[in-house]
Amino acid sequence: MKKTLLLVVIMGVALVSAGCGPTYRTQQGAVIGAALGAWAGQDIGHNTESTLIGAAVGGVAGAVIGDAIEQYEYNNSTQYPYYRQQSGYYQSPPRRY
């Protein structure tokens, strides 16, 4: 019962802190991935080593997925049209004299 309550509290804190403030998708993905990985590692292995391995793997996977989402949003943004990727290179914005 104590482990379940602790995991619920950790998951709640991780999800709430991931939504606070202006953060990058990479950071959000790392936090959420680490929390889910720790939960899965504890559920599968029932020991500290499994929890730590799950948190590490989940954090890395979450950061990679978050970075991919962030890059996709940046490349398809209408806010920064001059920096969109076009034919393999980034076009610089026009000069203003």
N, C-alpha and C positions, 0 to 999 in steps of 0.2 A: 504494500500500500504506500509506503514512504517513497519507494523508487518511482512509482507511477506518478505520485504527486510532484516529486522533484522534476521529473521529465516534463510534465505539463507546465510547470512554472518556467523551466528553462526554455521550452518552445514558445511560450507566451512572450517572455522577455525578448527572445530573438526576433520574433515576428514584429513586435511593437517597435523595437529599436531599428529594424530594417526599414521601417516606413517613416522614420523621423528625419527631418531636415533634408537639405539638398545633397543627396549622395549619388554615387554612380551605380549603374546596374552591376558592375563588377563587384563592388563592395556588398551590395544587397545580395547578390547571388552567393558570395562567399559565406556570409552570415547565415543565410537560410540553408545553404548546403551543408555547412558544418553542424548546424543544429539537427537537421534531418539525418545526417550521417552518424552523429553521436547517438541519436535515438535508435536508429537501425542497428548500429554496432552493439549497443547495450541489449537490445531485444534478441539479437542473434547469439552473441557470445556470453552474455551474463557476467562479464568481468570488465575491469578497467582497461585492459589492453585492447579489447575489441571496441570499447567506446572511443578510445583515443584514435585508433586506426580508422574507425568510421568517421570521426570528426575531421580527420586530415583528408581523407579521400573525398568526403562530401564537400569540404571547403574548397578544395582544388577544382572539383567538377563544377561546383556552383560558380566559382570565379570565371572559369572558362566559358560556361554558358552565358553568364551575365555580360562578359566582354563581347561575345559574339552578338548578343542582342543590342548592346550599346553601339557597336560598329555598324550594324544593319540600320539602326535608327539614324545614326549620323549620316551615313551614305545616302539615305532616302529622305533626308530632311529637306523641306522647302525653305527653312530658315537660313541655311548655308548653301545656296545653290552653287557658288563658285568653288566650293571645296569638295563637291561630289566627285567620286572616282569615275573618270572617263577614259576609256581605252588604256587602262593600266597605269595612269599617272594622275596626280592631283593637280587640277588647274588652279593657278593662283588668281586672286581677285584682280580686277582692273585697277590701274594706277589712277589716282586723282591728283591732278597738278594744281 
